[in-house]
Amino acid sequence: MAVGTSGGGVERKRVVIIGGGFAGLNAALDLAKLPLDISLIDRRNHHTFQPLLYQVALAVLSPADIAQPIRSILRNYPNVEVLMDEAVAFHLDEQRVELKTGAELEYDYLIVATGSTHSYFGHDDWAKLAPGLKTVEDATEIRRRVLLAFELAERQMQETGSHPPLNFVIIGGGPTGVELAGAISDIAKLYMSNNFRHIDPSEAKVMILEGGPKILGMYPDDLQAKAREQLNALGVKLRVNAHVSDVQPGYVMVGDERIDAVVTLWAAGVQASPLGKLLGFATDKKGCVVVDEHLNPPGHPEIFICGDLAHFEQNGKQVPGVAQPAMQMGKYAAKRISRLVAAELGSDGTGRNEPFHYFDKGDMATIGRKAAVANIQWPFKAHWSGFPAWMTWLVVHIFFLIGFRNRLSVFRQWAWTYVTFKDSARLIIGSQELPGWNSEDNQPVAVAAAMALDLGSPKT
């Protein structure tokens, strides 16, 4: 499978990496420093810092603040090629990957890290009505819908003297749902306070529908309580044990109850990339590939499954599909490949059989302006909430903007926008229609039935 030679005439190994997310990019950056030939394949030309996507979705940041071309990140490594393409077939016995464009790549080692996508639990038709948040495209679509709702309400108020209730419904009470809810509340109460002449944006209502018994279920009980308090202070209504039975233009059904919504957003579930099943290995119910202690599928030590696509258990629990373990998996795969190659070449391959161990440093979620919850596990254990947790979140996320523009510059620009709410990215790009809003008379379908939503005190 050699594709080149080193200066001493020794055949160089080729590593193919599918996916330019946290796992794939971290693996590429570490492997690029070694005498290997590397091909990184991604259907997009950019790497996205996903933890800050919701701020693009709610117009705090622009896409360029959290995304950068993969080529730019890897430009200083001549042994790395970047191909904007997709894997469509794997010929495992021949160690060959077939791409959508028809190209084929042979490999000595393969890293598959294509992440996850939204899961609508068999209701894929809901996707157009309730977009999720995984990509820059998702973020700009959510931004379009949220901002457009205010614009359409302003126009209708000017024309008719009334407008439909600005009800925003978020399905799912995990970190993404909580962060979206807090940010929408901030937009309505702070961003737009003096921007409109005919409507009062602060009258907008935000509701979280969580199917389980609590929000932020992976967080300790005390932080869940703090999160509820902070959301309550923002006026966000919480509904737990609320199982959505249908999503339609302009409203959501919870059992037999109809809840009107000018915008519905999805934060309720994810599933692994389709490549998981395409590989042909055993997968779990979400499509994640079951791997061993070295992140290898059974019988293939040359293949590494990383990030959201991997089902890896530690201490009887599956490692979560978030950025932190993805980065660690990518780095582990790179280290193990380097040691395996060294052993093949007769060098010291010490540590090549060391298993992967996920080092949990904690979890954080922001809840509106200057508030957050933080479950710190390293370098010490602590539970923080409020402004101290928000400051911790800010510093950590700026630090991990790897491969992007000067961090100090990004910090100044982002912090100024986020703290002062000036110069925000409130641009509406694309269609000027909303699902459920009749473009002919500007009347939402849900409101046509005169069914206004009473959003009172949070129900927990």
Sequence and secondary structure as in RCSB ss.txt:
>XXXX:A:sequence
MAVGTSGGGVERKRVVIIGGGFAGLNAALDLAKLPLDISLIDRRNHHTFQPLLYQVALAVLSPADIAQPIRSILR
NYPNVEVLMDEAVAFHLDEQRVELKTGAELEYDYLIVATGSTHSYFGHDDWAKLAPGLKTVEDATEIRRRVLLAF
ELAERQMQETGSHPPLNFVIIGGGPTGVELAGAISDIAKLYMSNNFRHIDPSEAKVMILEGGPKILGMYPDDLQA
KAREQLNALGVKLRVNAHVSDVQPGYVMVGDERIDAVVTLWAAGVQASPLGKLLGFATDKKGCVVVDEHLNPPGH
PEIFICGDLAHFEQNGKQVPGVAQPAMQMGKYAAKRISRLVAAELGSDGTGRNEPFHYFDKGDMATIGRKAAVAN
IQWPFKAHWSGFPAWMTWLVVHIFFLIGFRNRLSVFRQWAWTYVTFKDSARLIIGSQELPGWNSEDNQPVAVAAA
MALDLGSPKT
>XXXX:A:secstr
   EE TTS EE EEEEE  SHHHHHHHHHHTTSS EEEEEESSSEEE GGGHHHHHTTSS HHHHEEEHHHHTT
T TTEEEEE  EEEEETTTTEEEETTS EEE SEEEE   EEE  TT GGGGGTS   SSHHHHHHHHHHHHHHH
HHHHHHHHHHS     EEEEE  SHHHHHHHHHHHHIIIIITTTT SS  GGG EEEEE SSSSSSTTS HHHHH
HHHHHHHHTTEEEE S  EEEEETTEEEETTEEEE SEEEE S EEE THHHHTTS B TT  EE  TTS  TT 
TTEEE GGGEE EETTEE  SSHHHHHHHHHHHHHHHHHHHHHHTTS  TTTT        EEEEE STT EEEE
E SSS EEEEHHHHHHHHHHHHHHT TTSS HHHHHHHHHHHHHH  S      S S  TTEETTTTEEHHHHTT
      S   
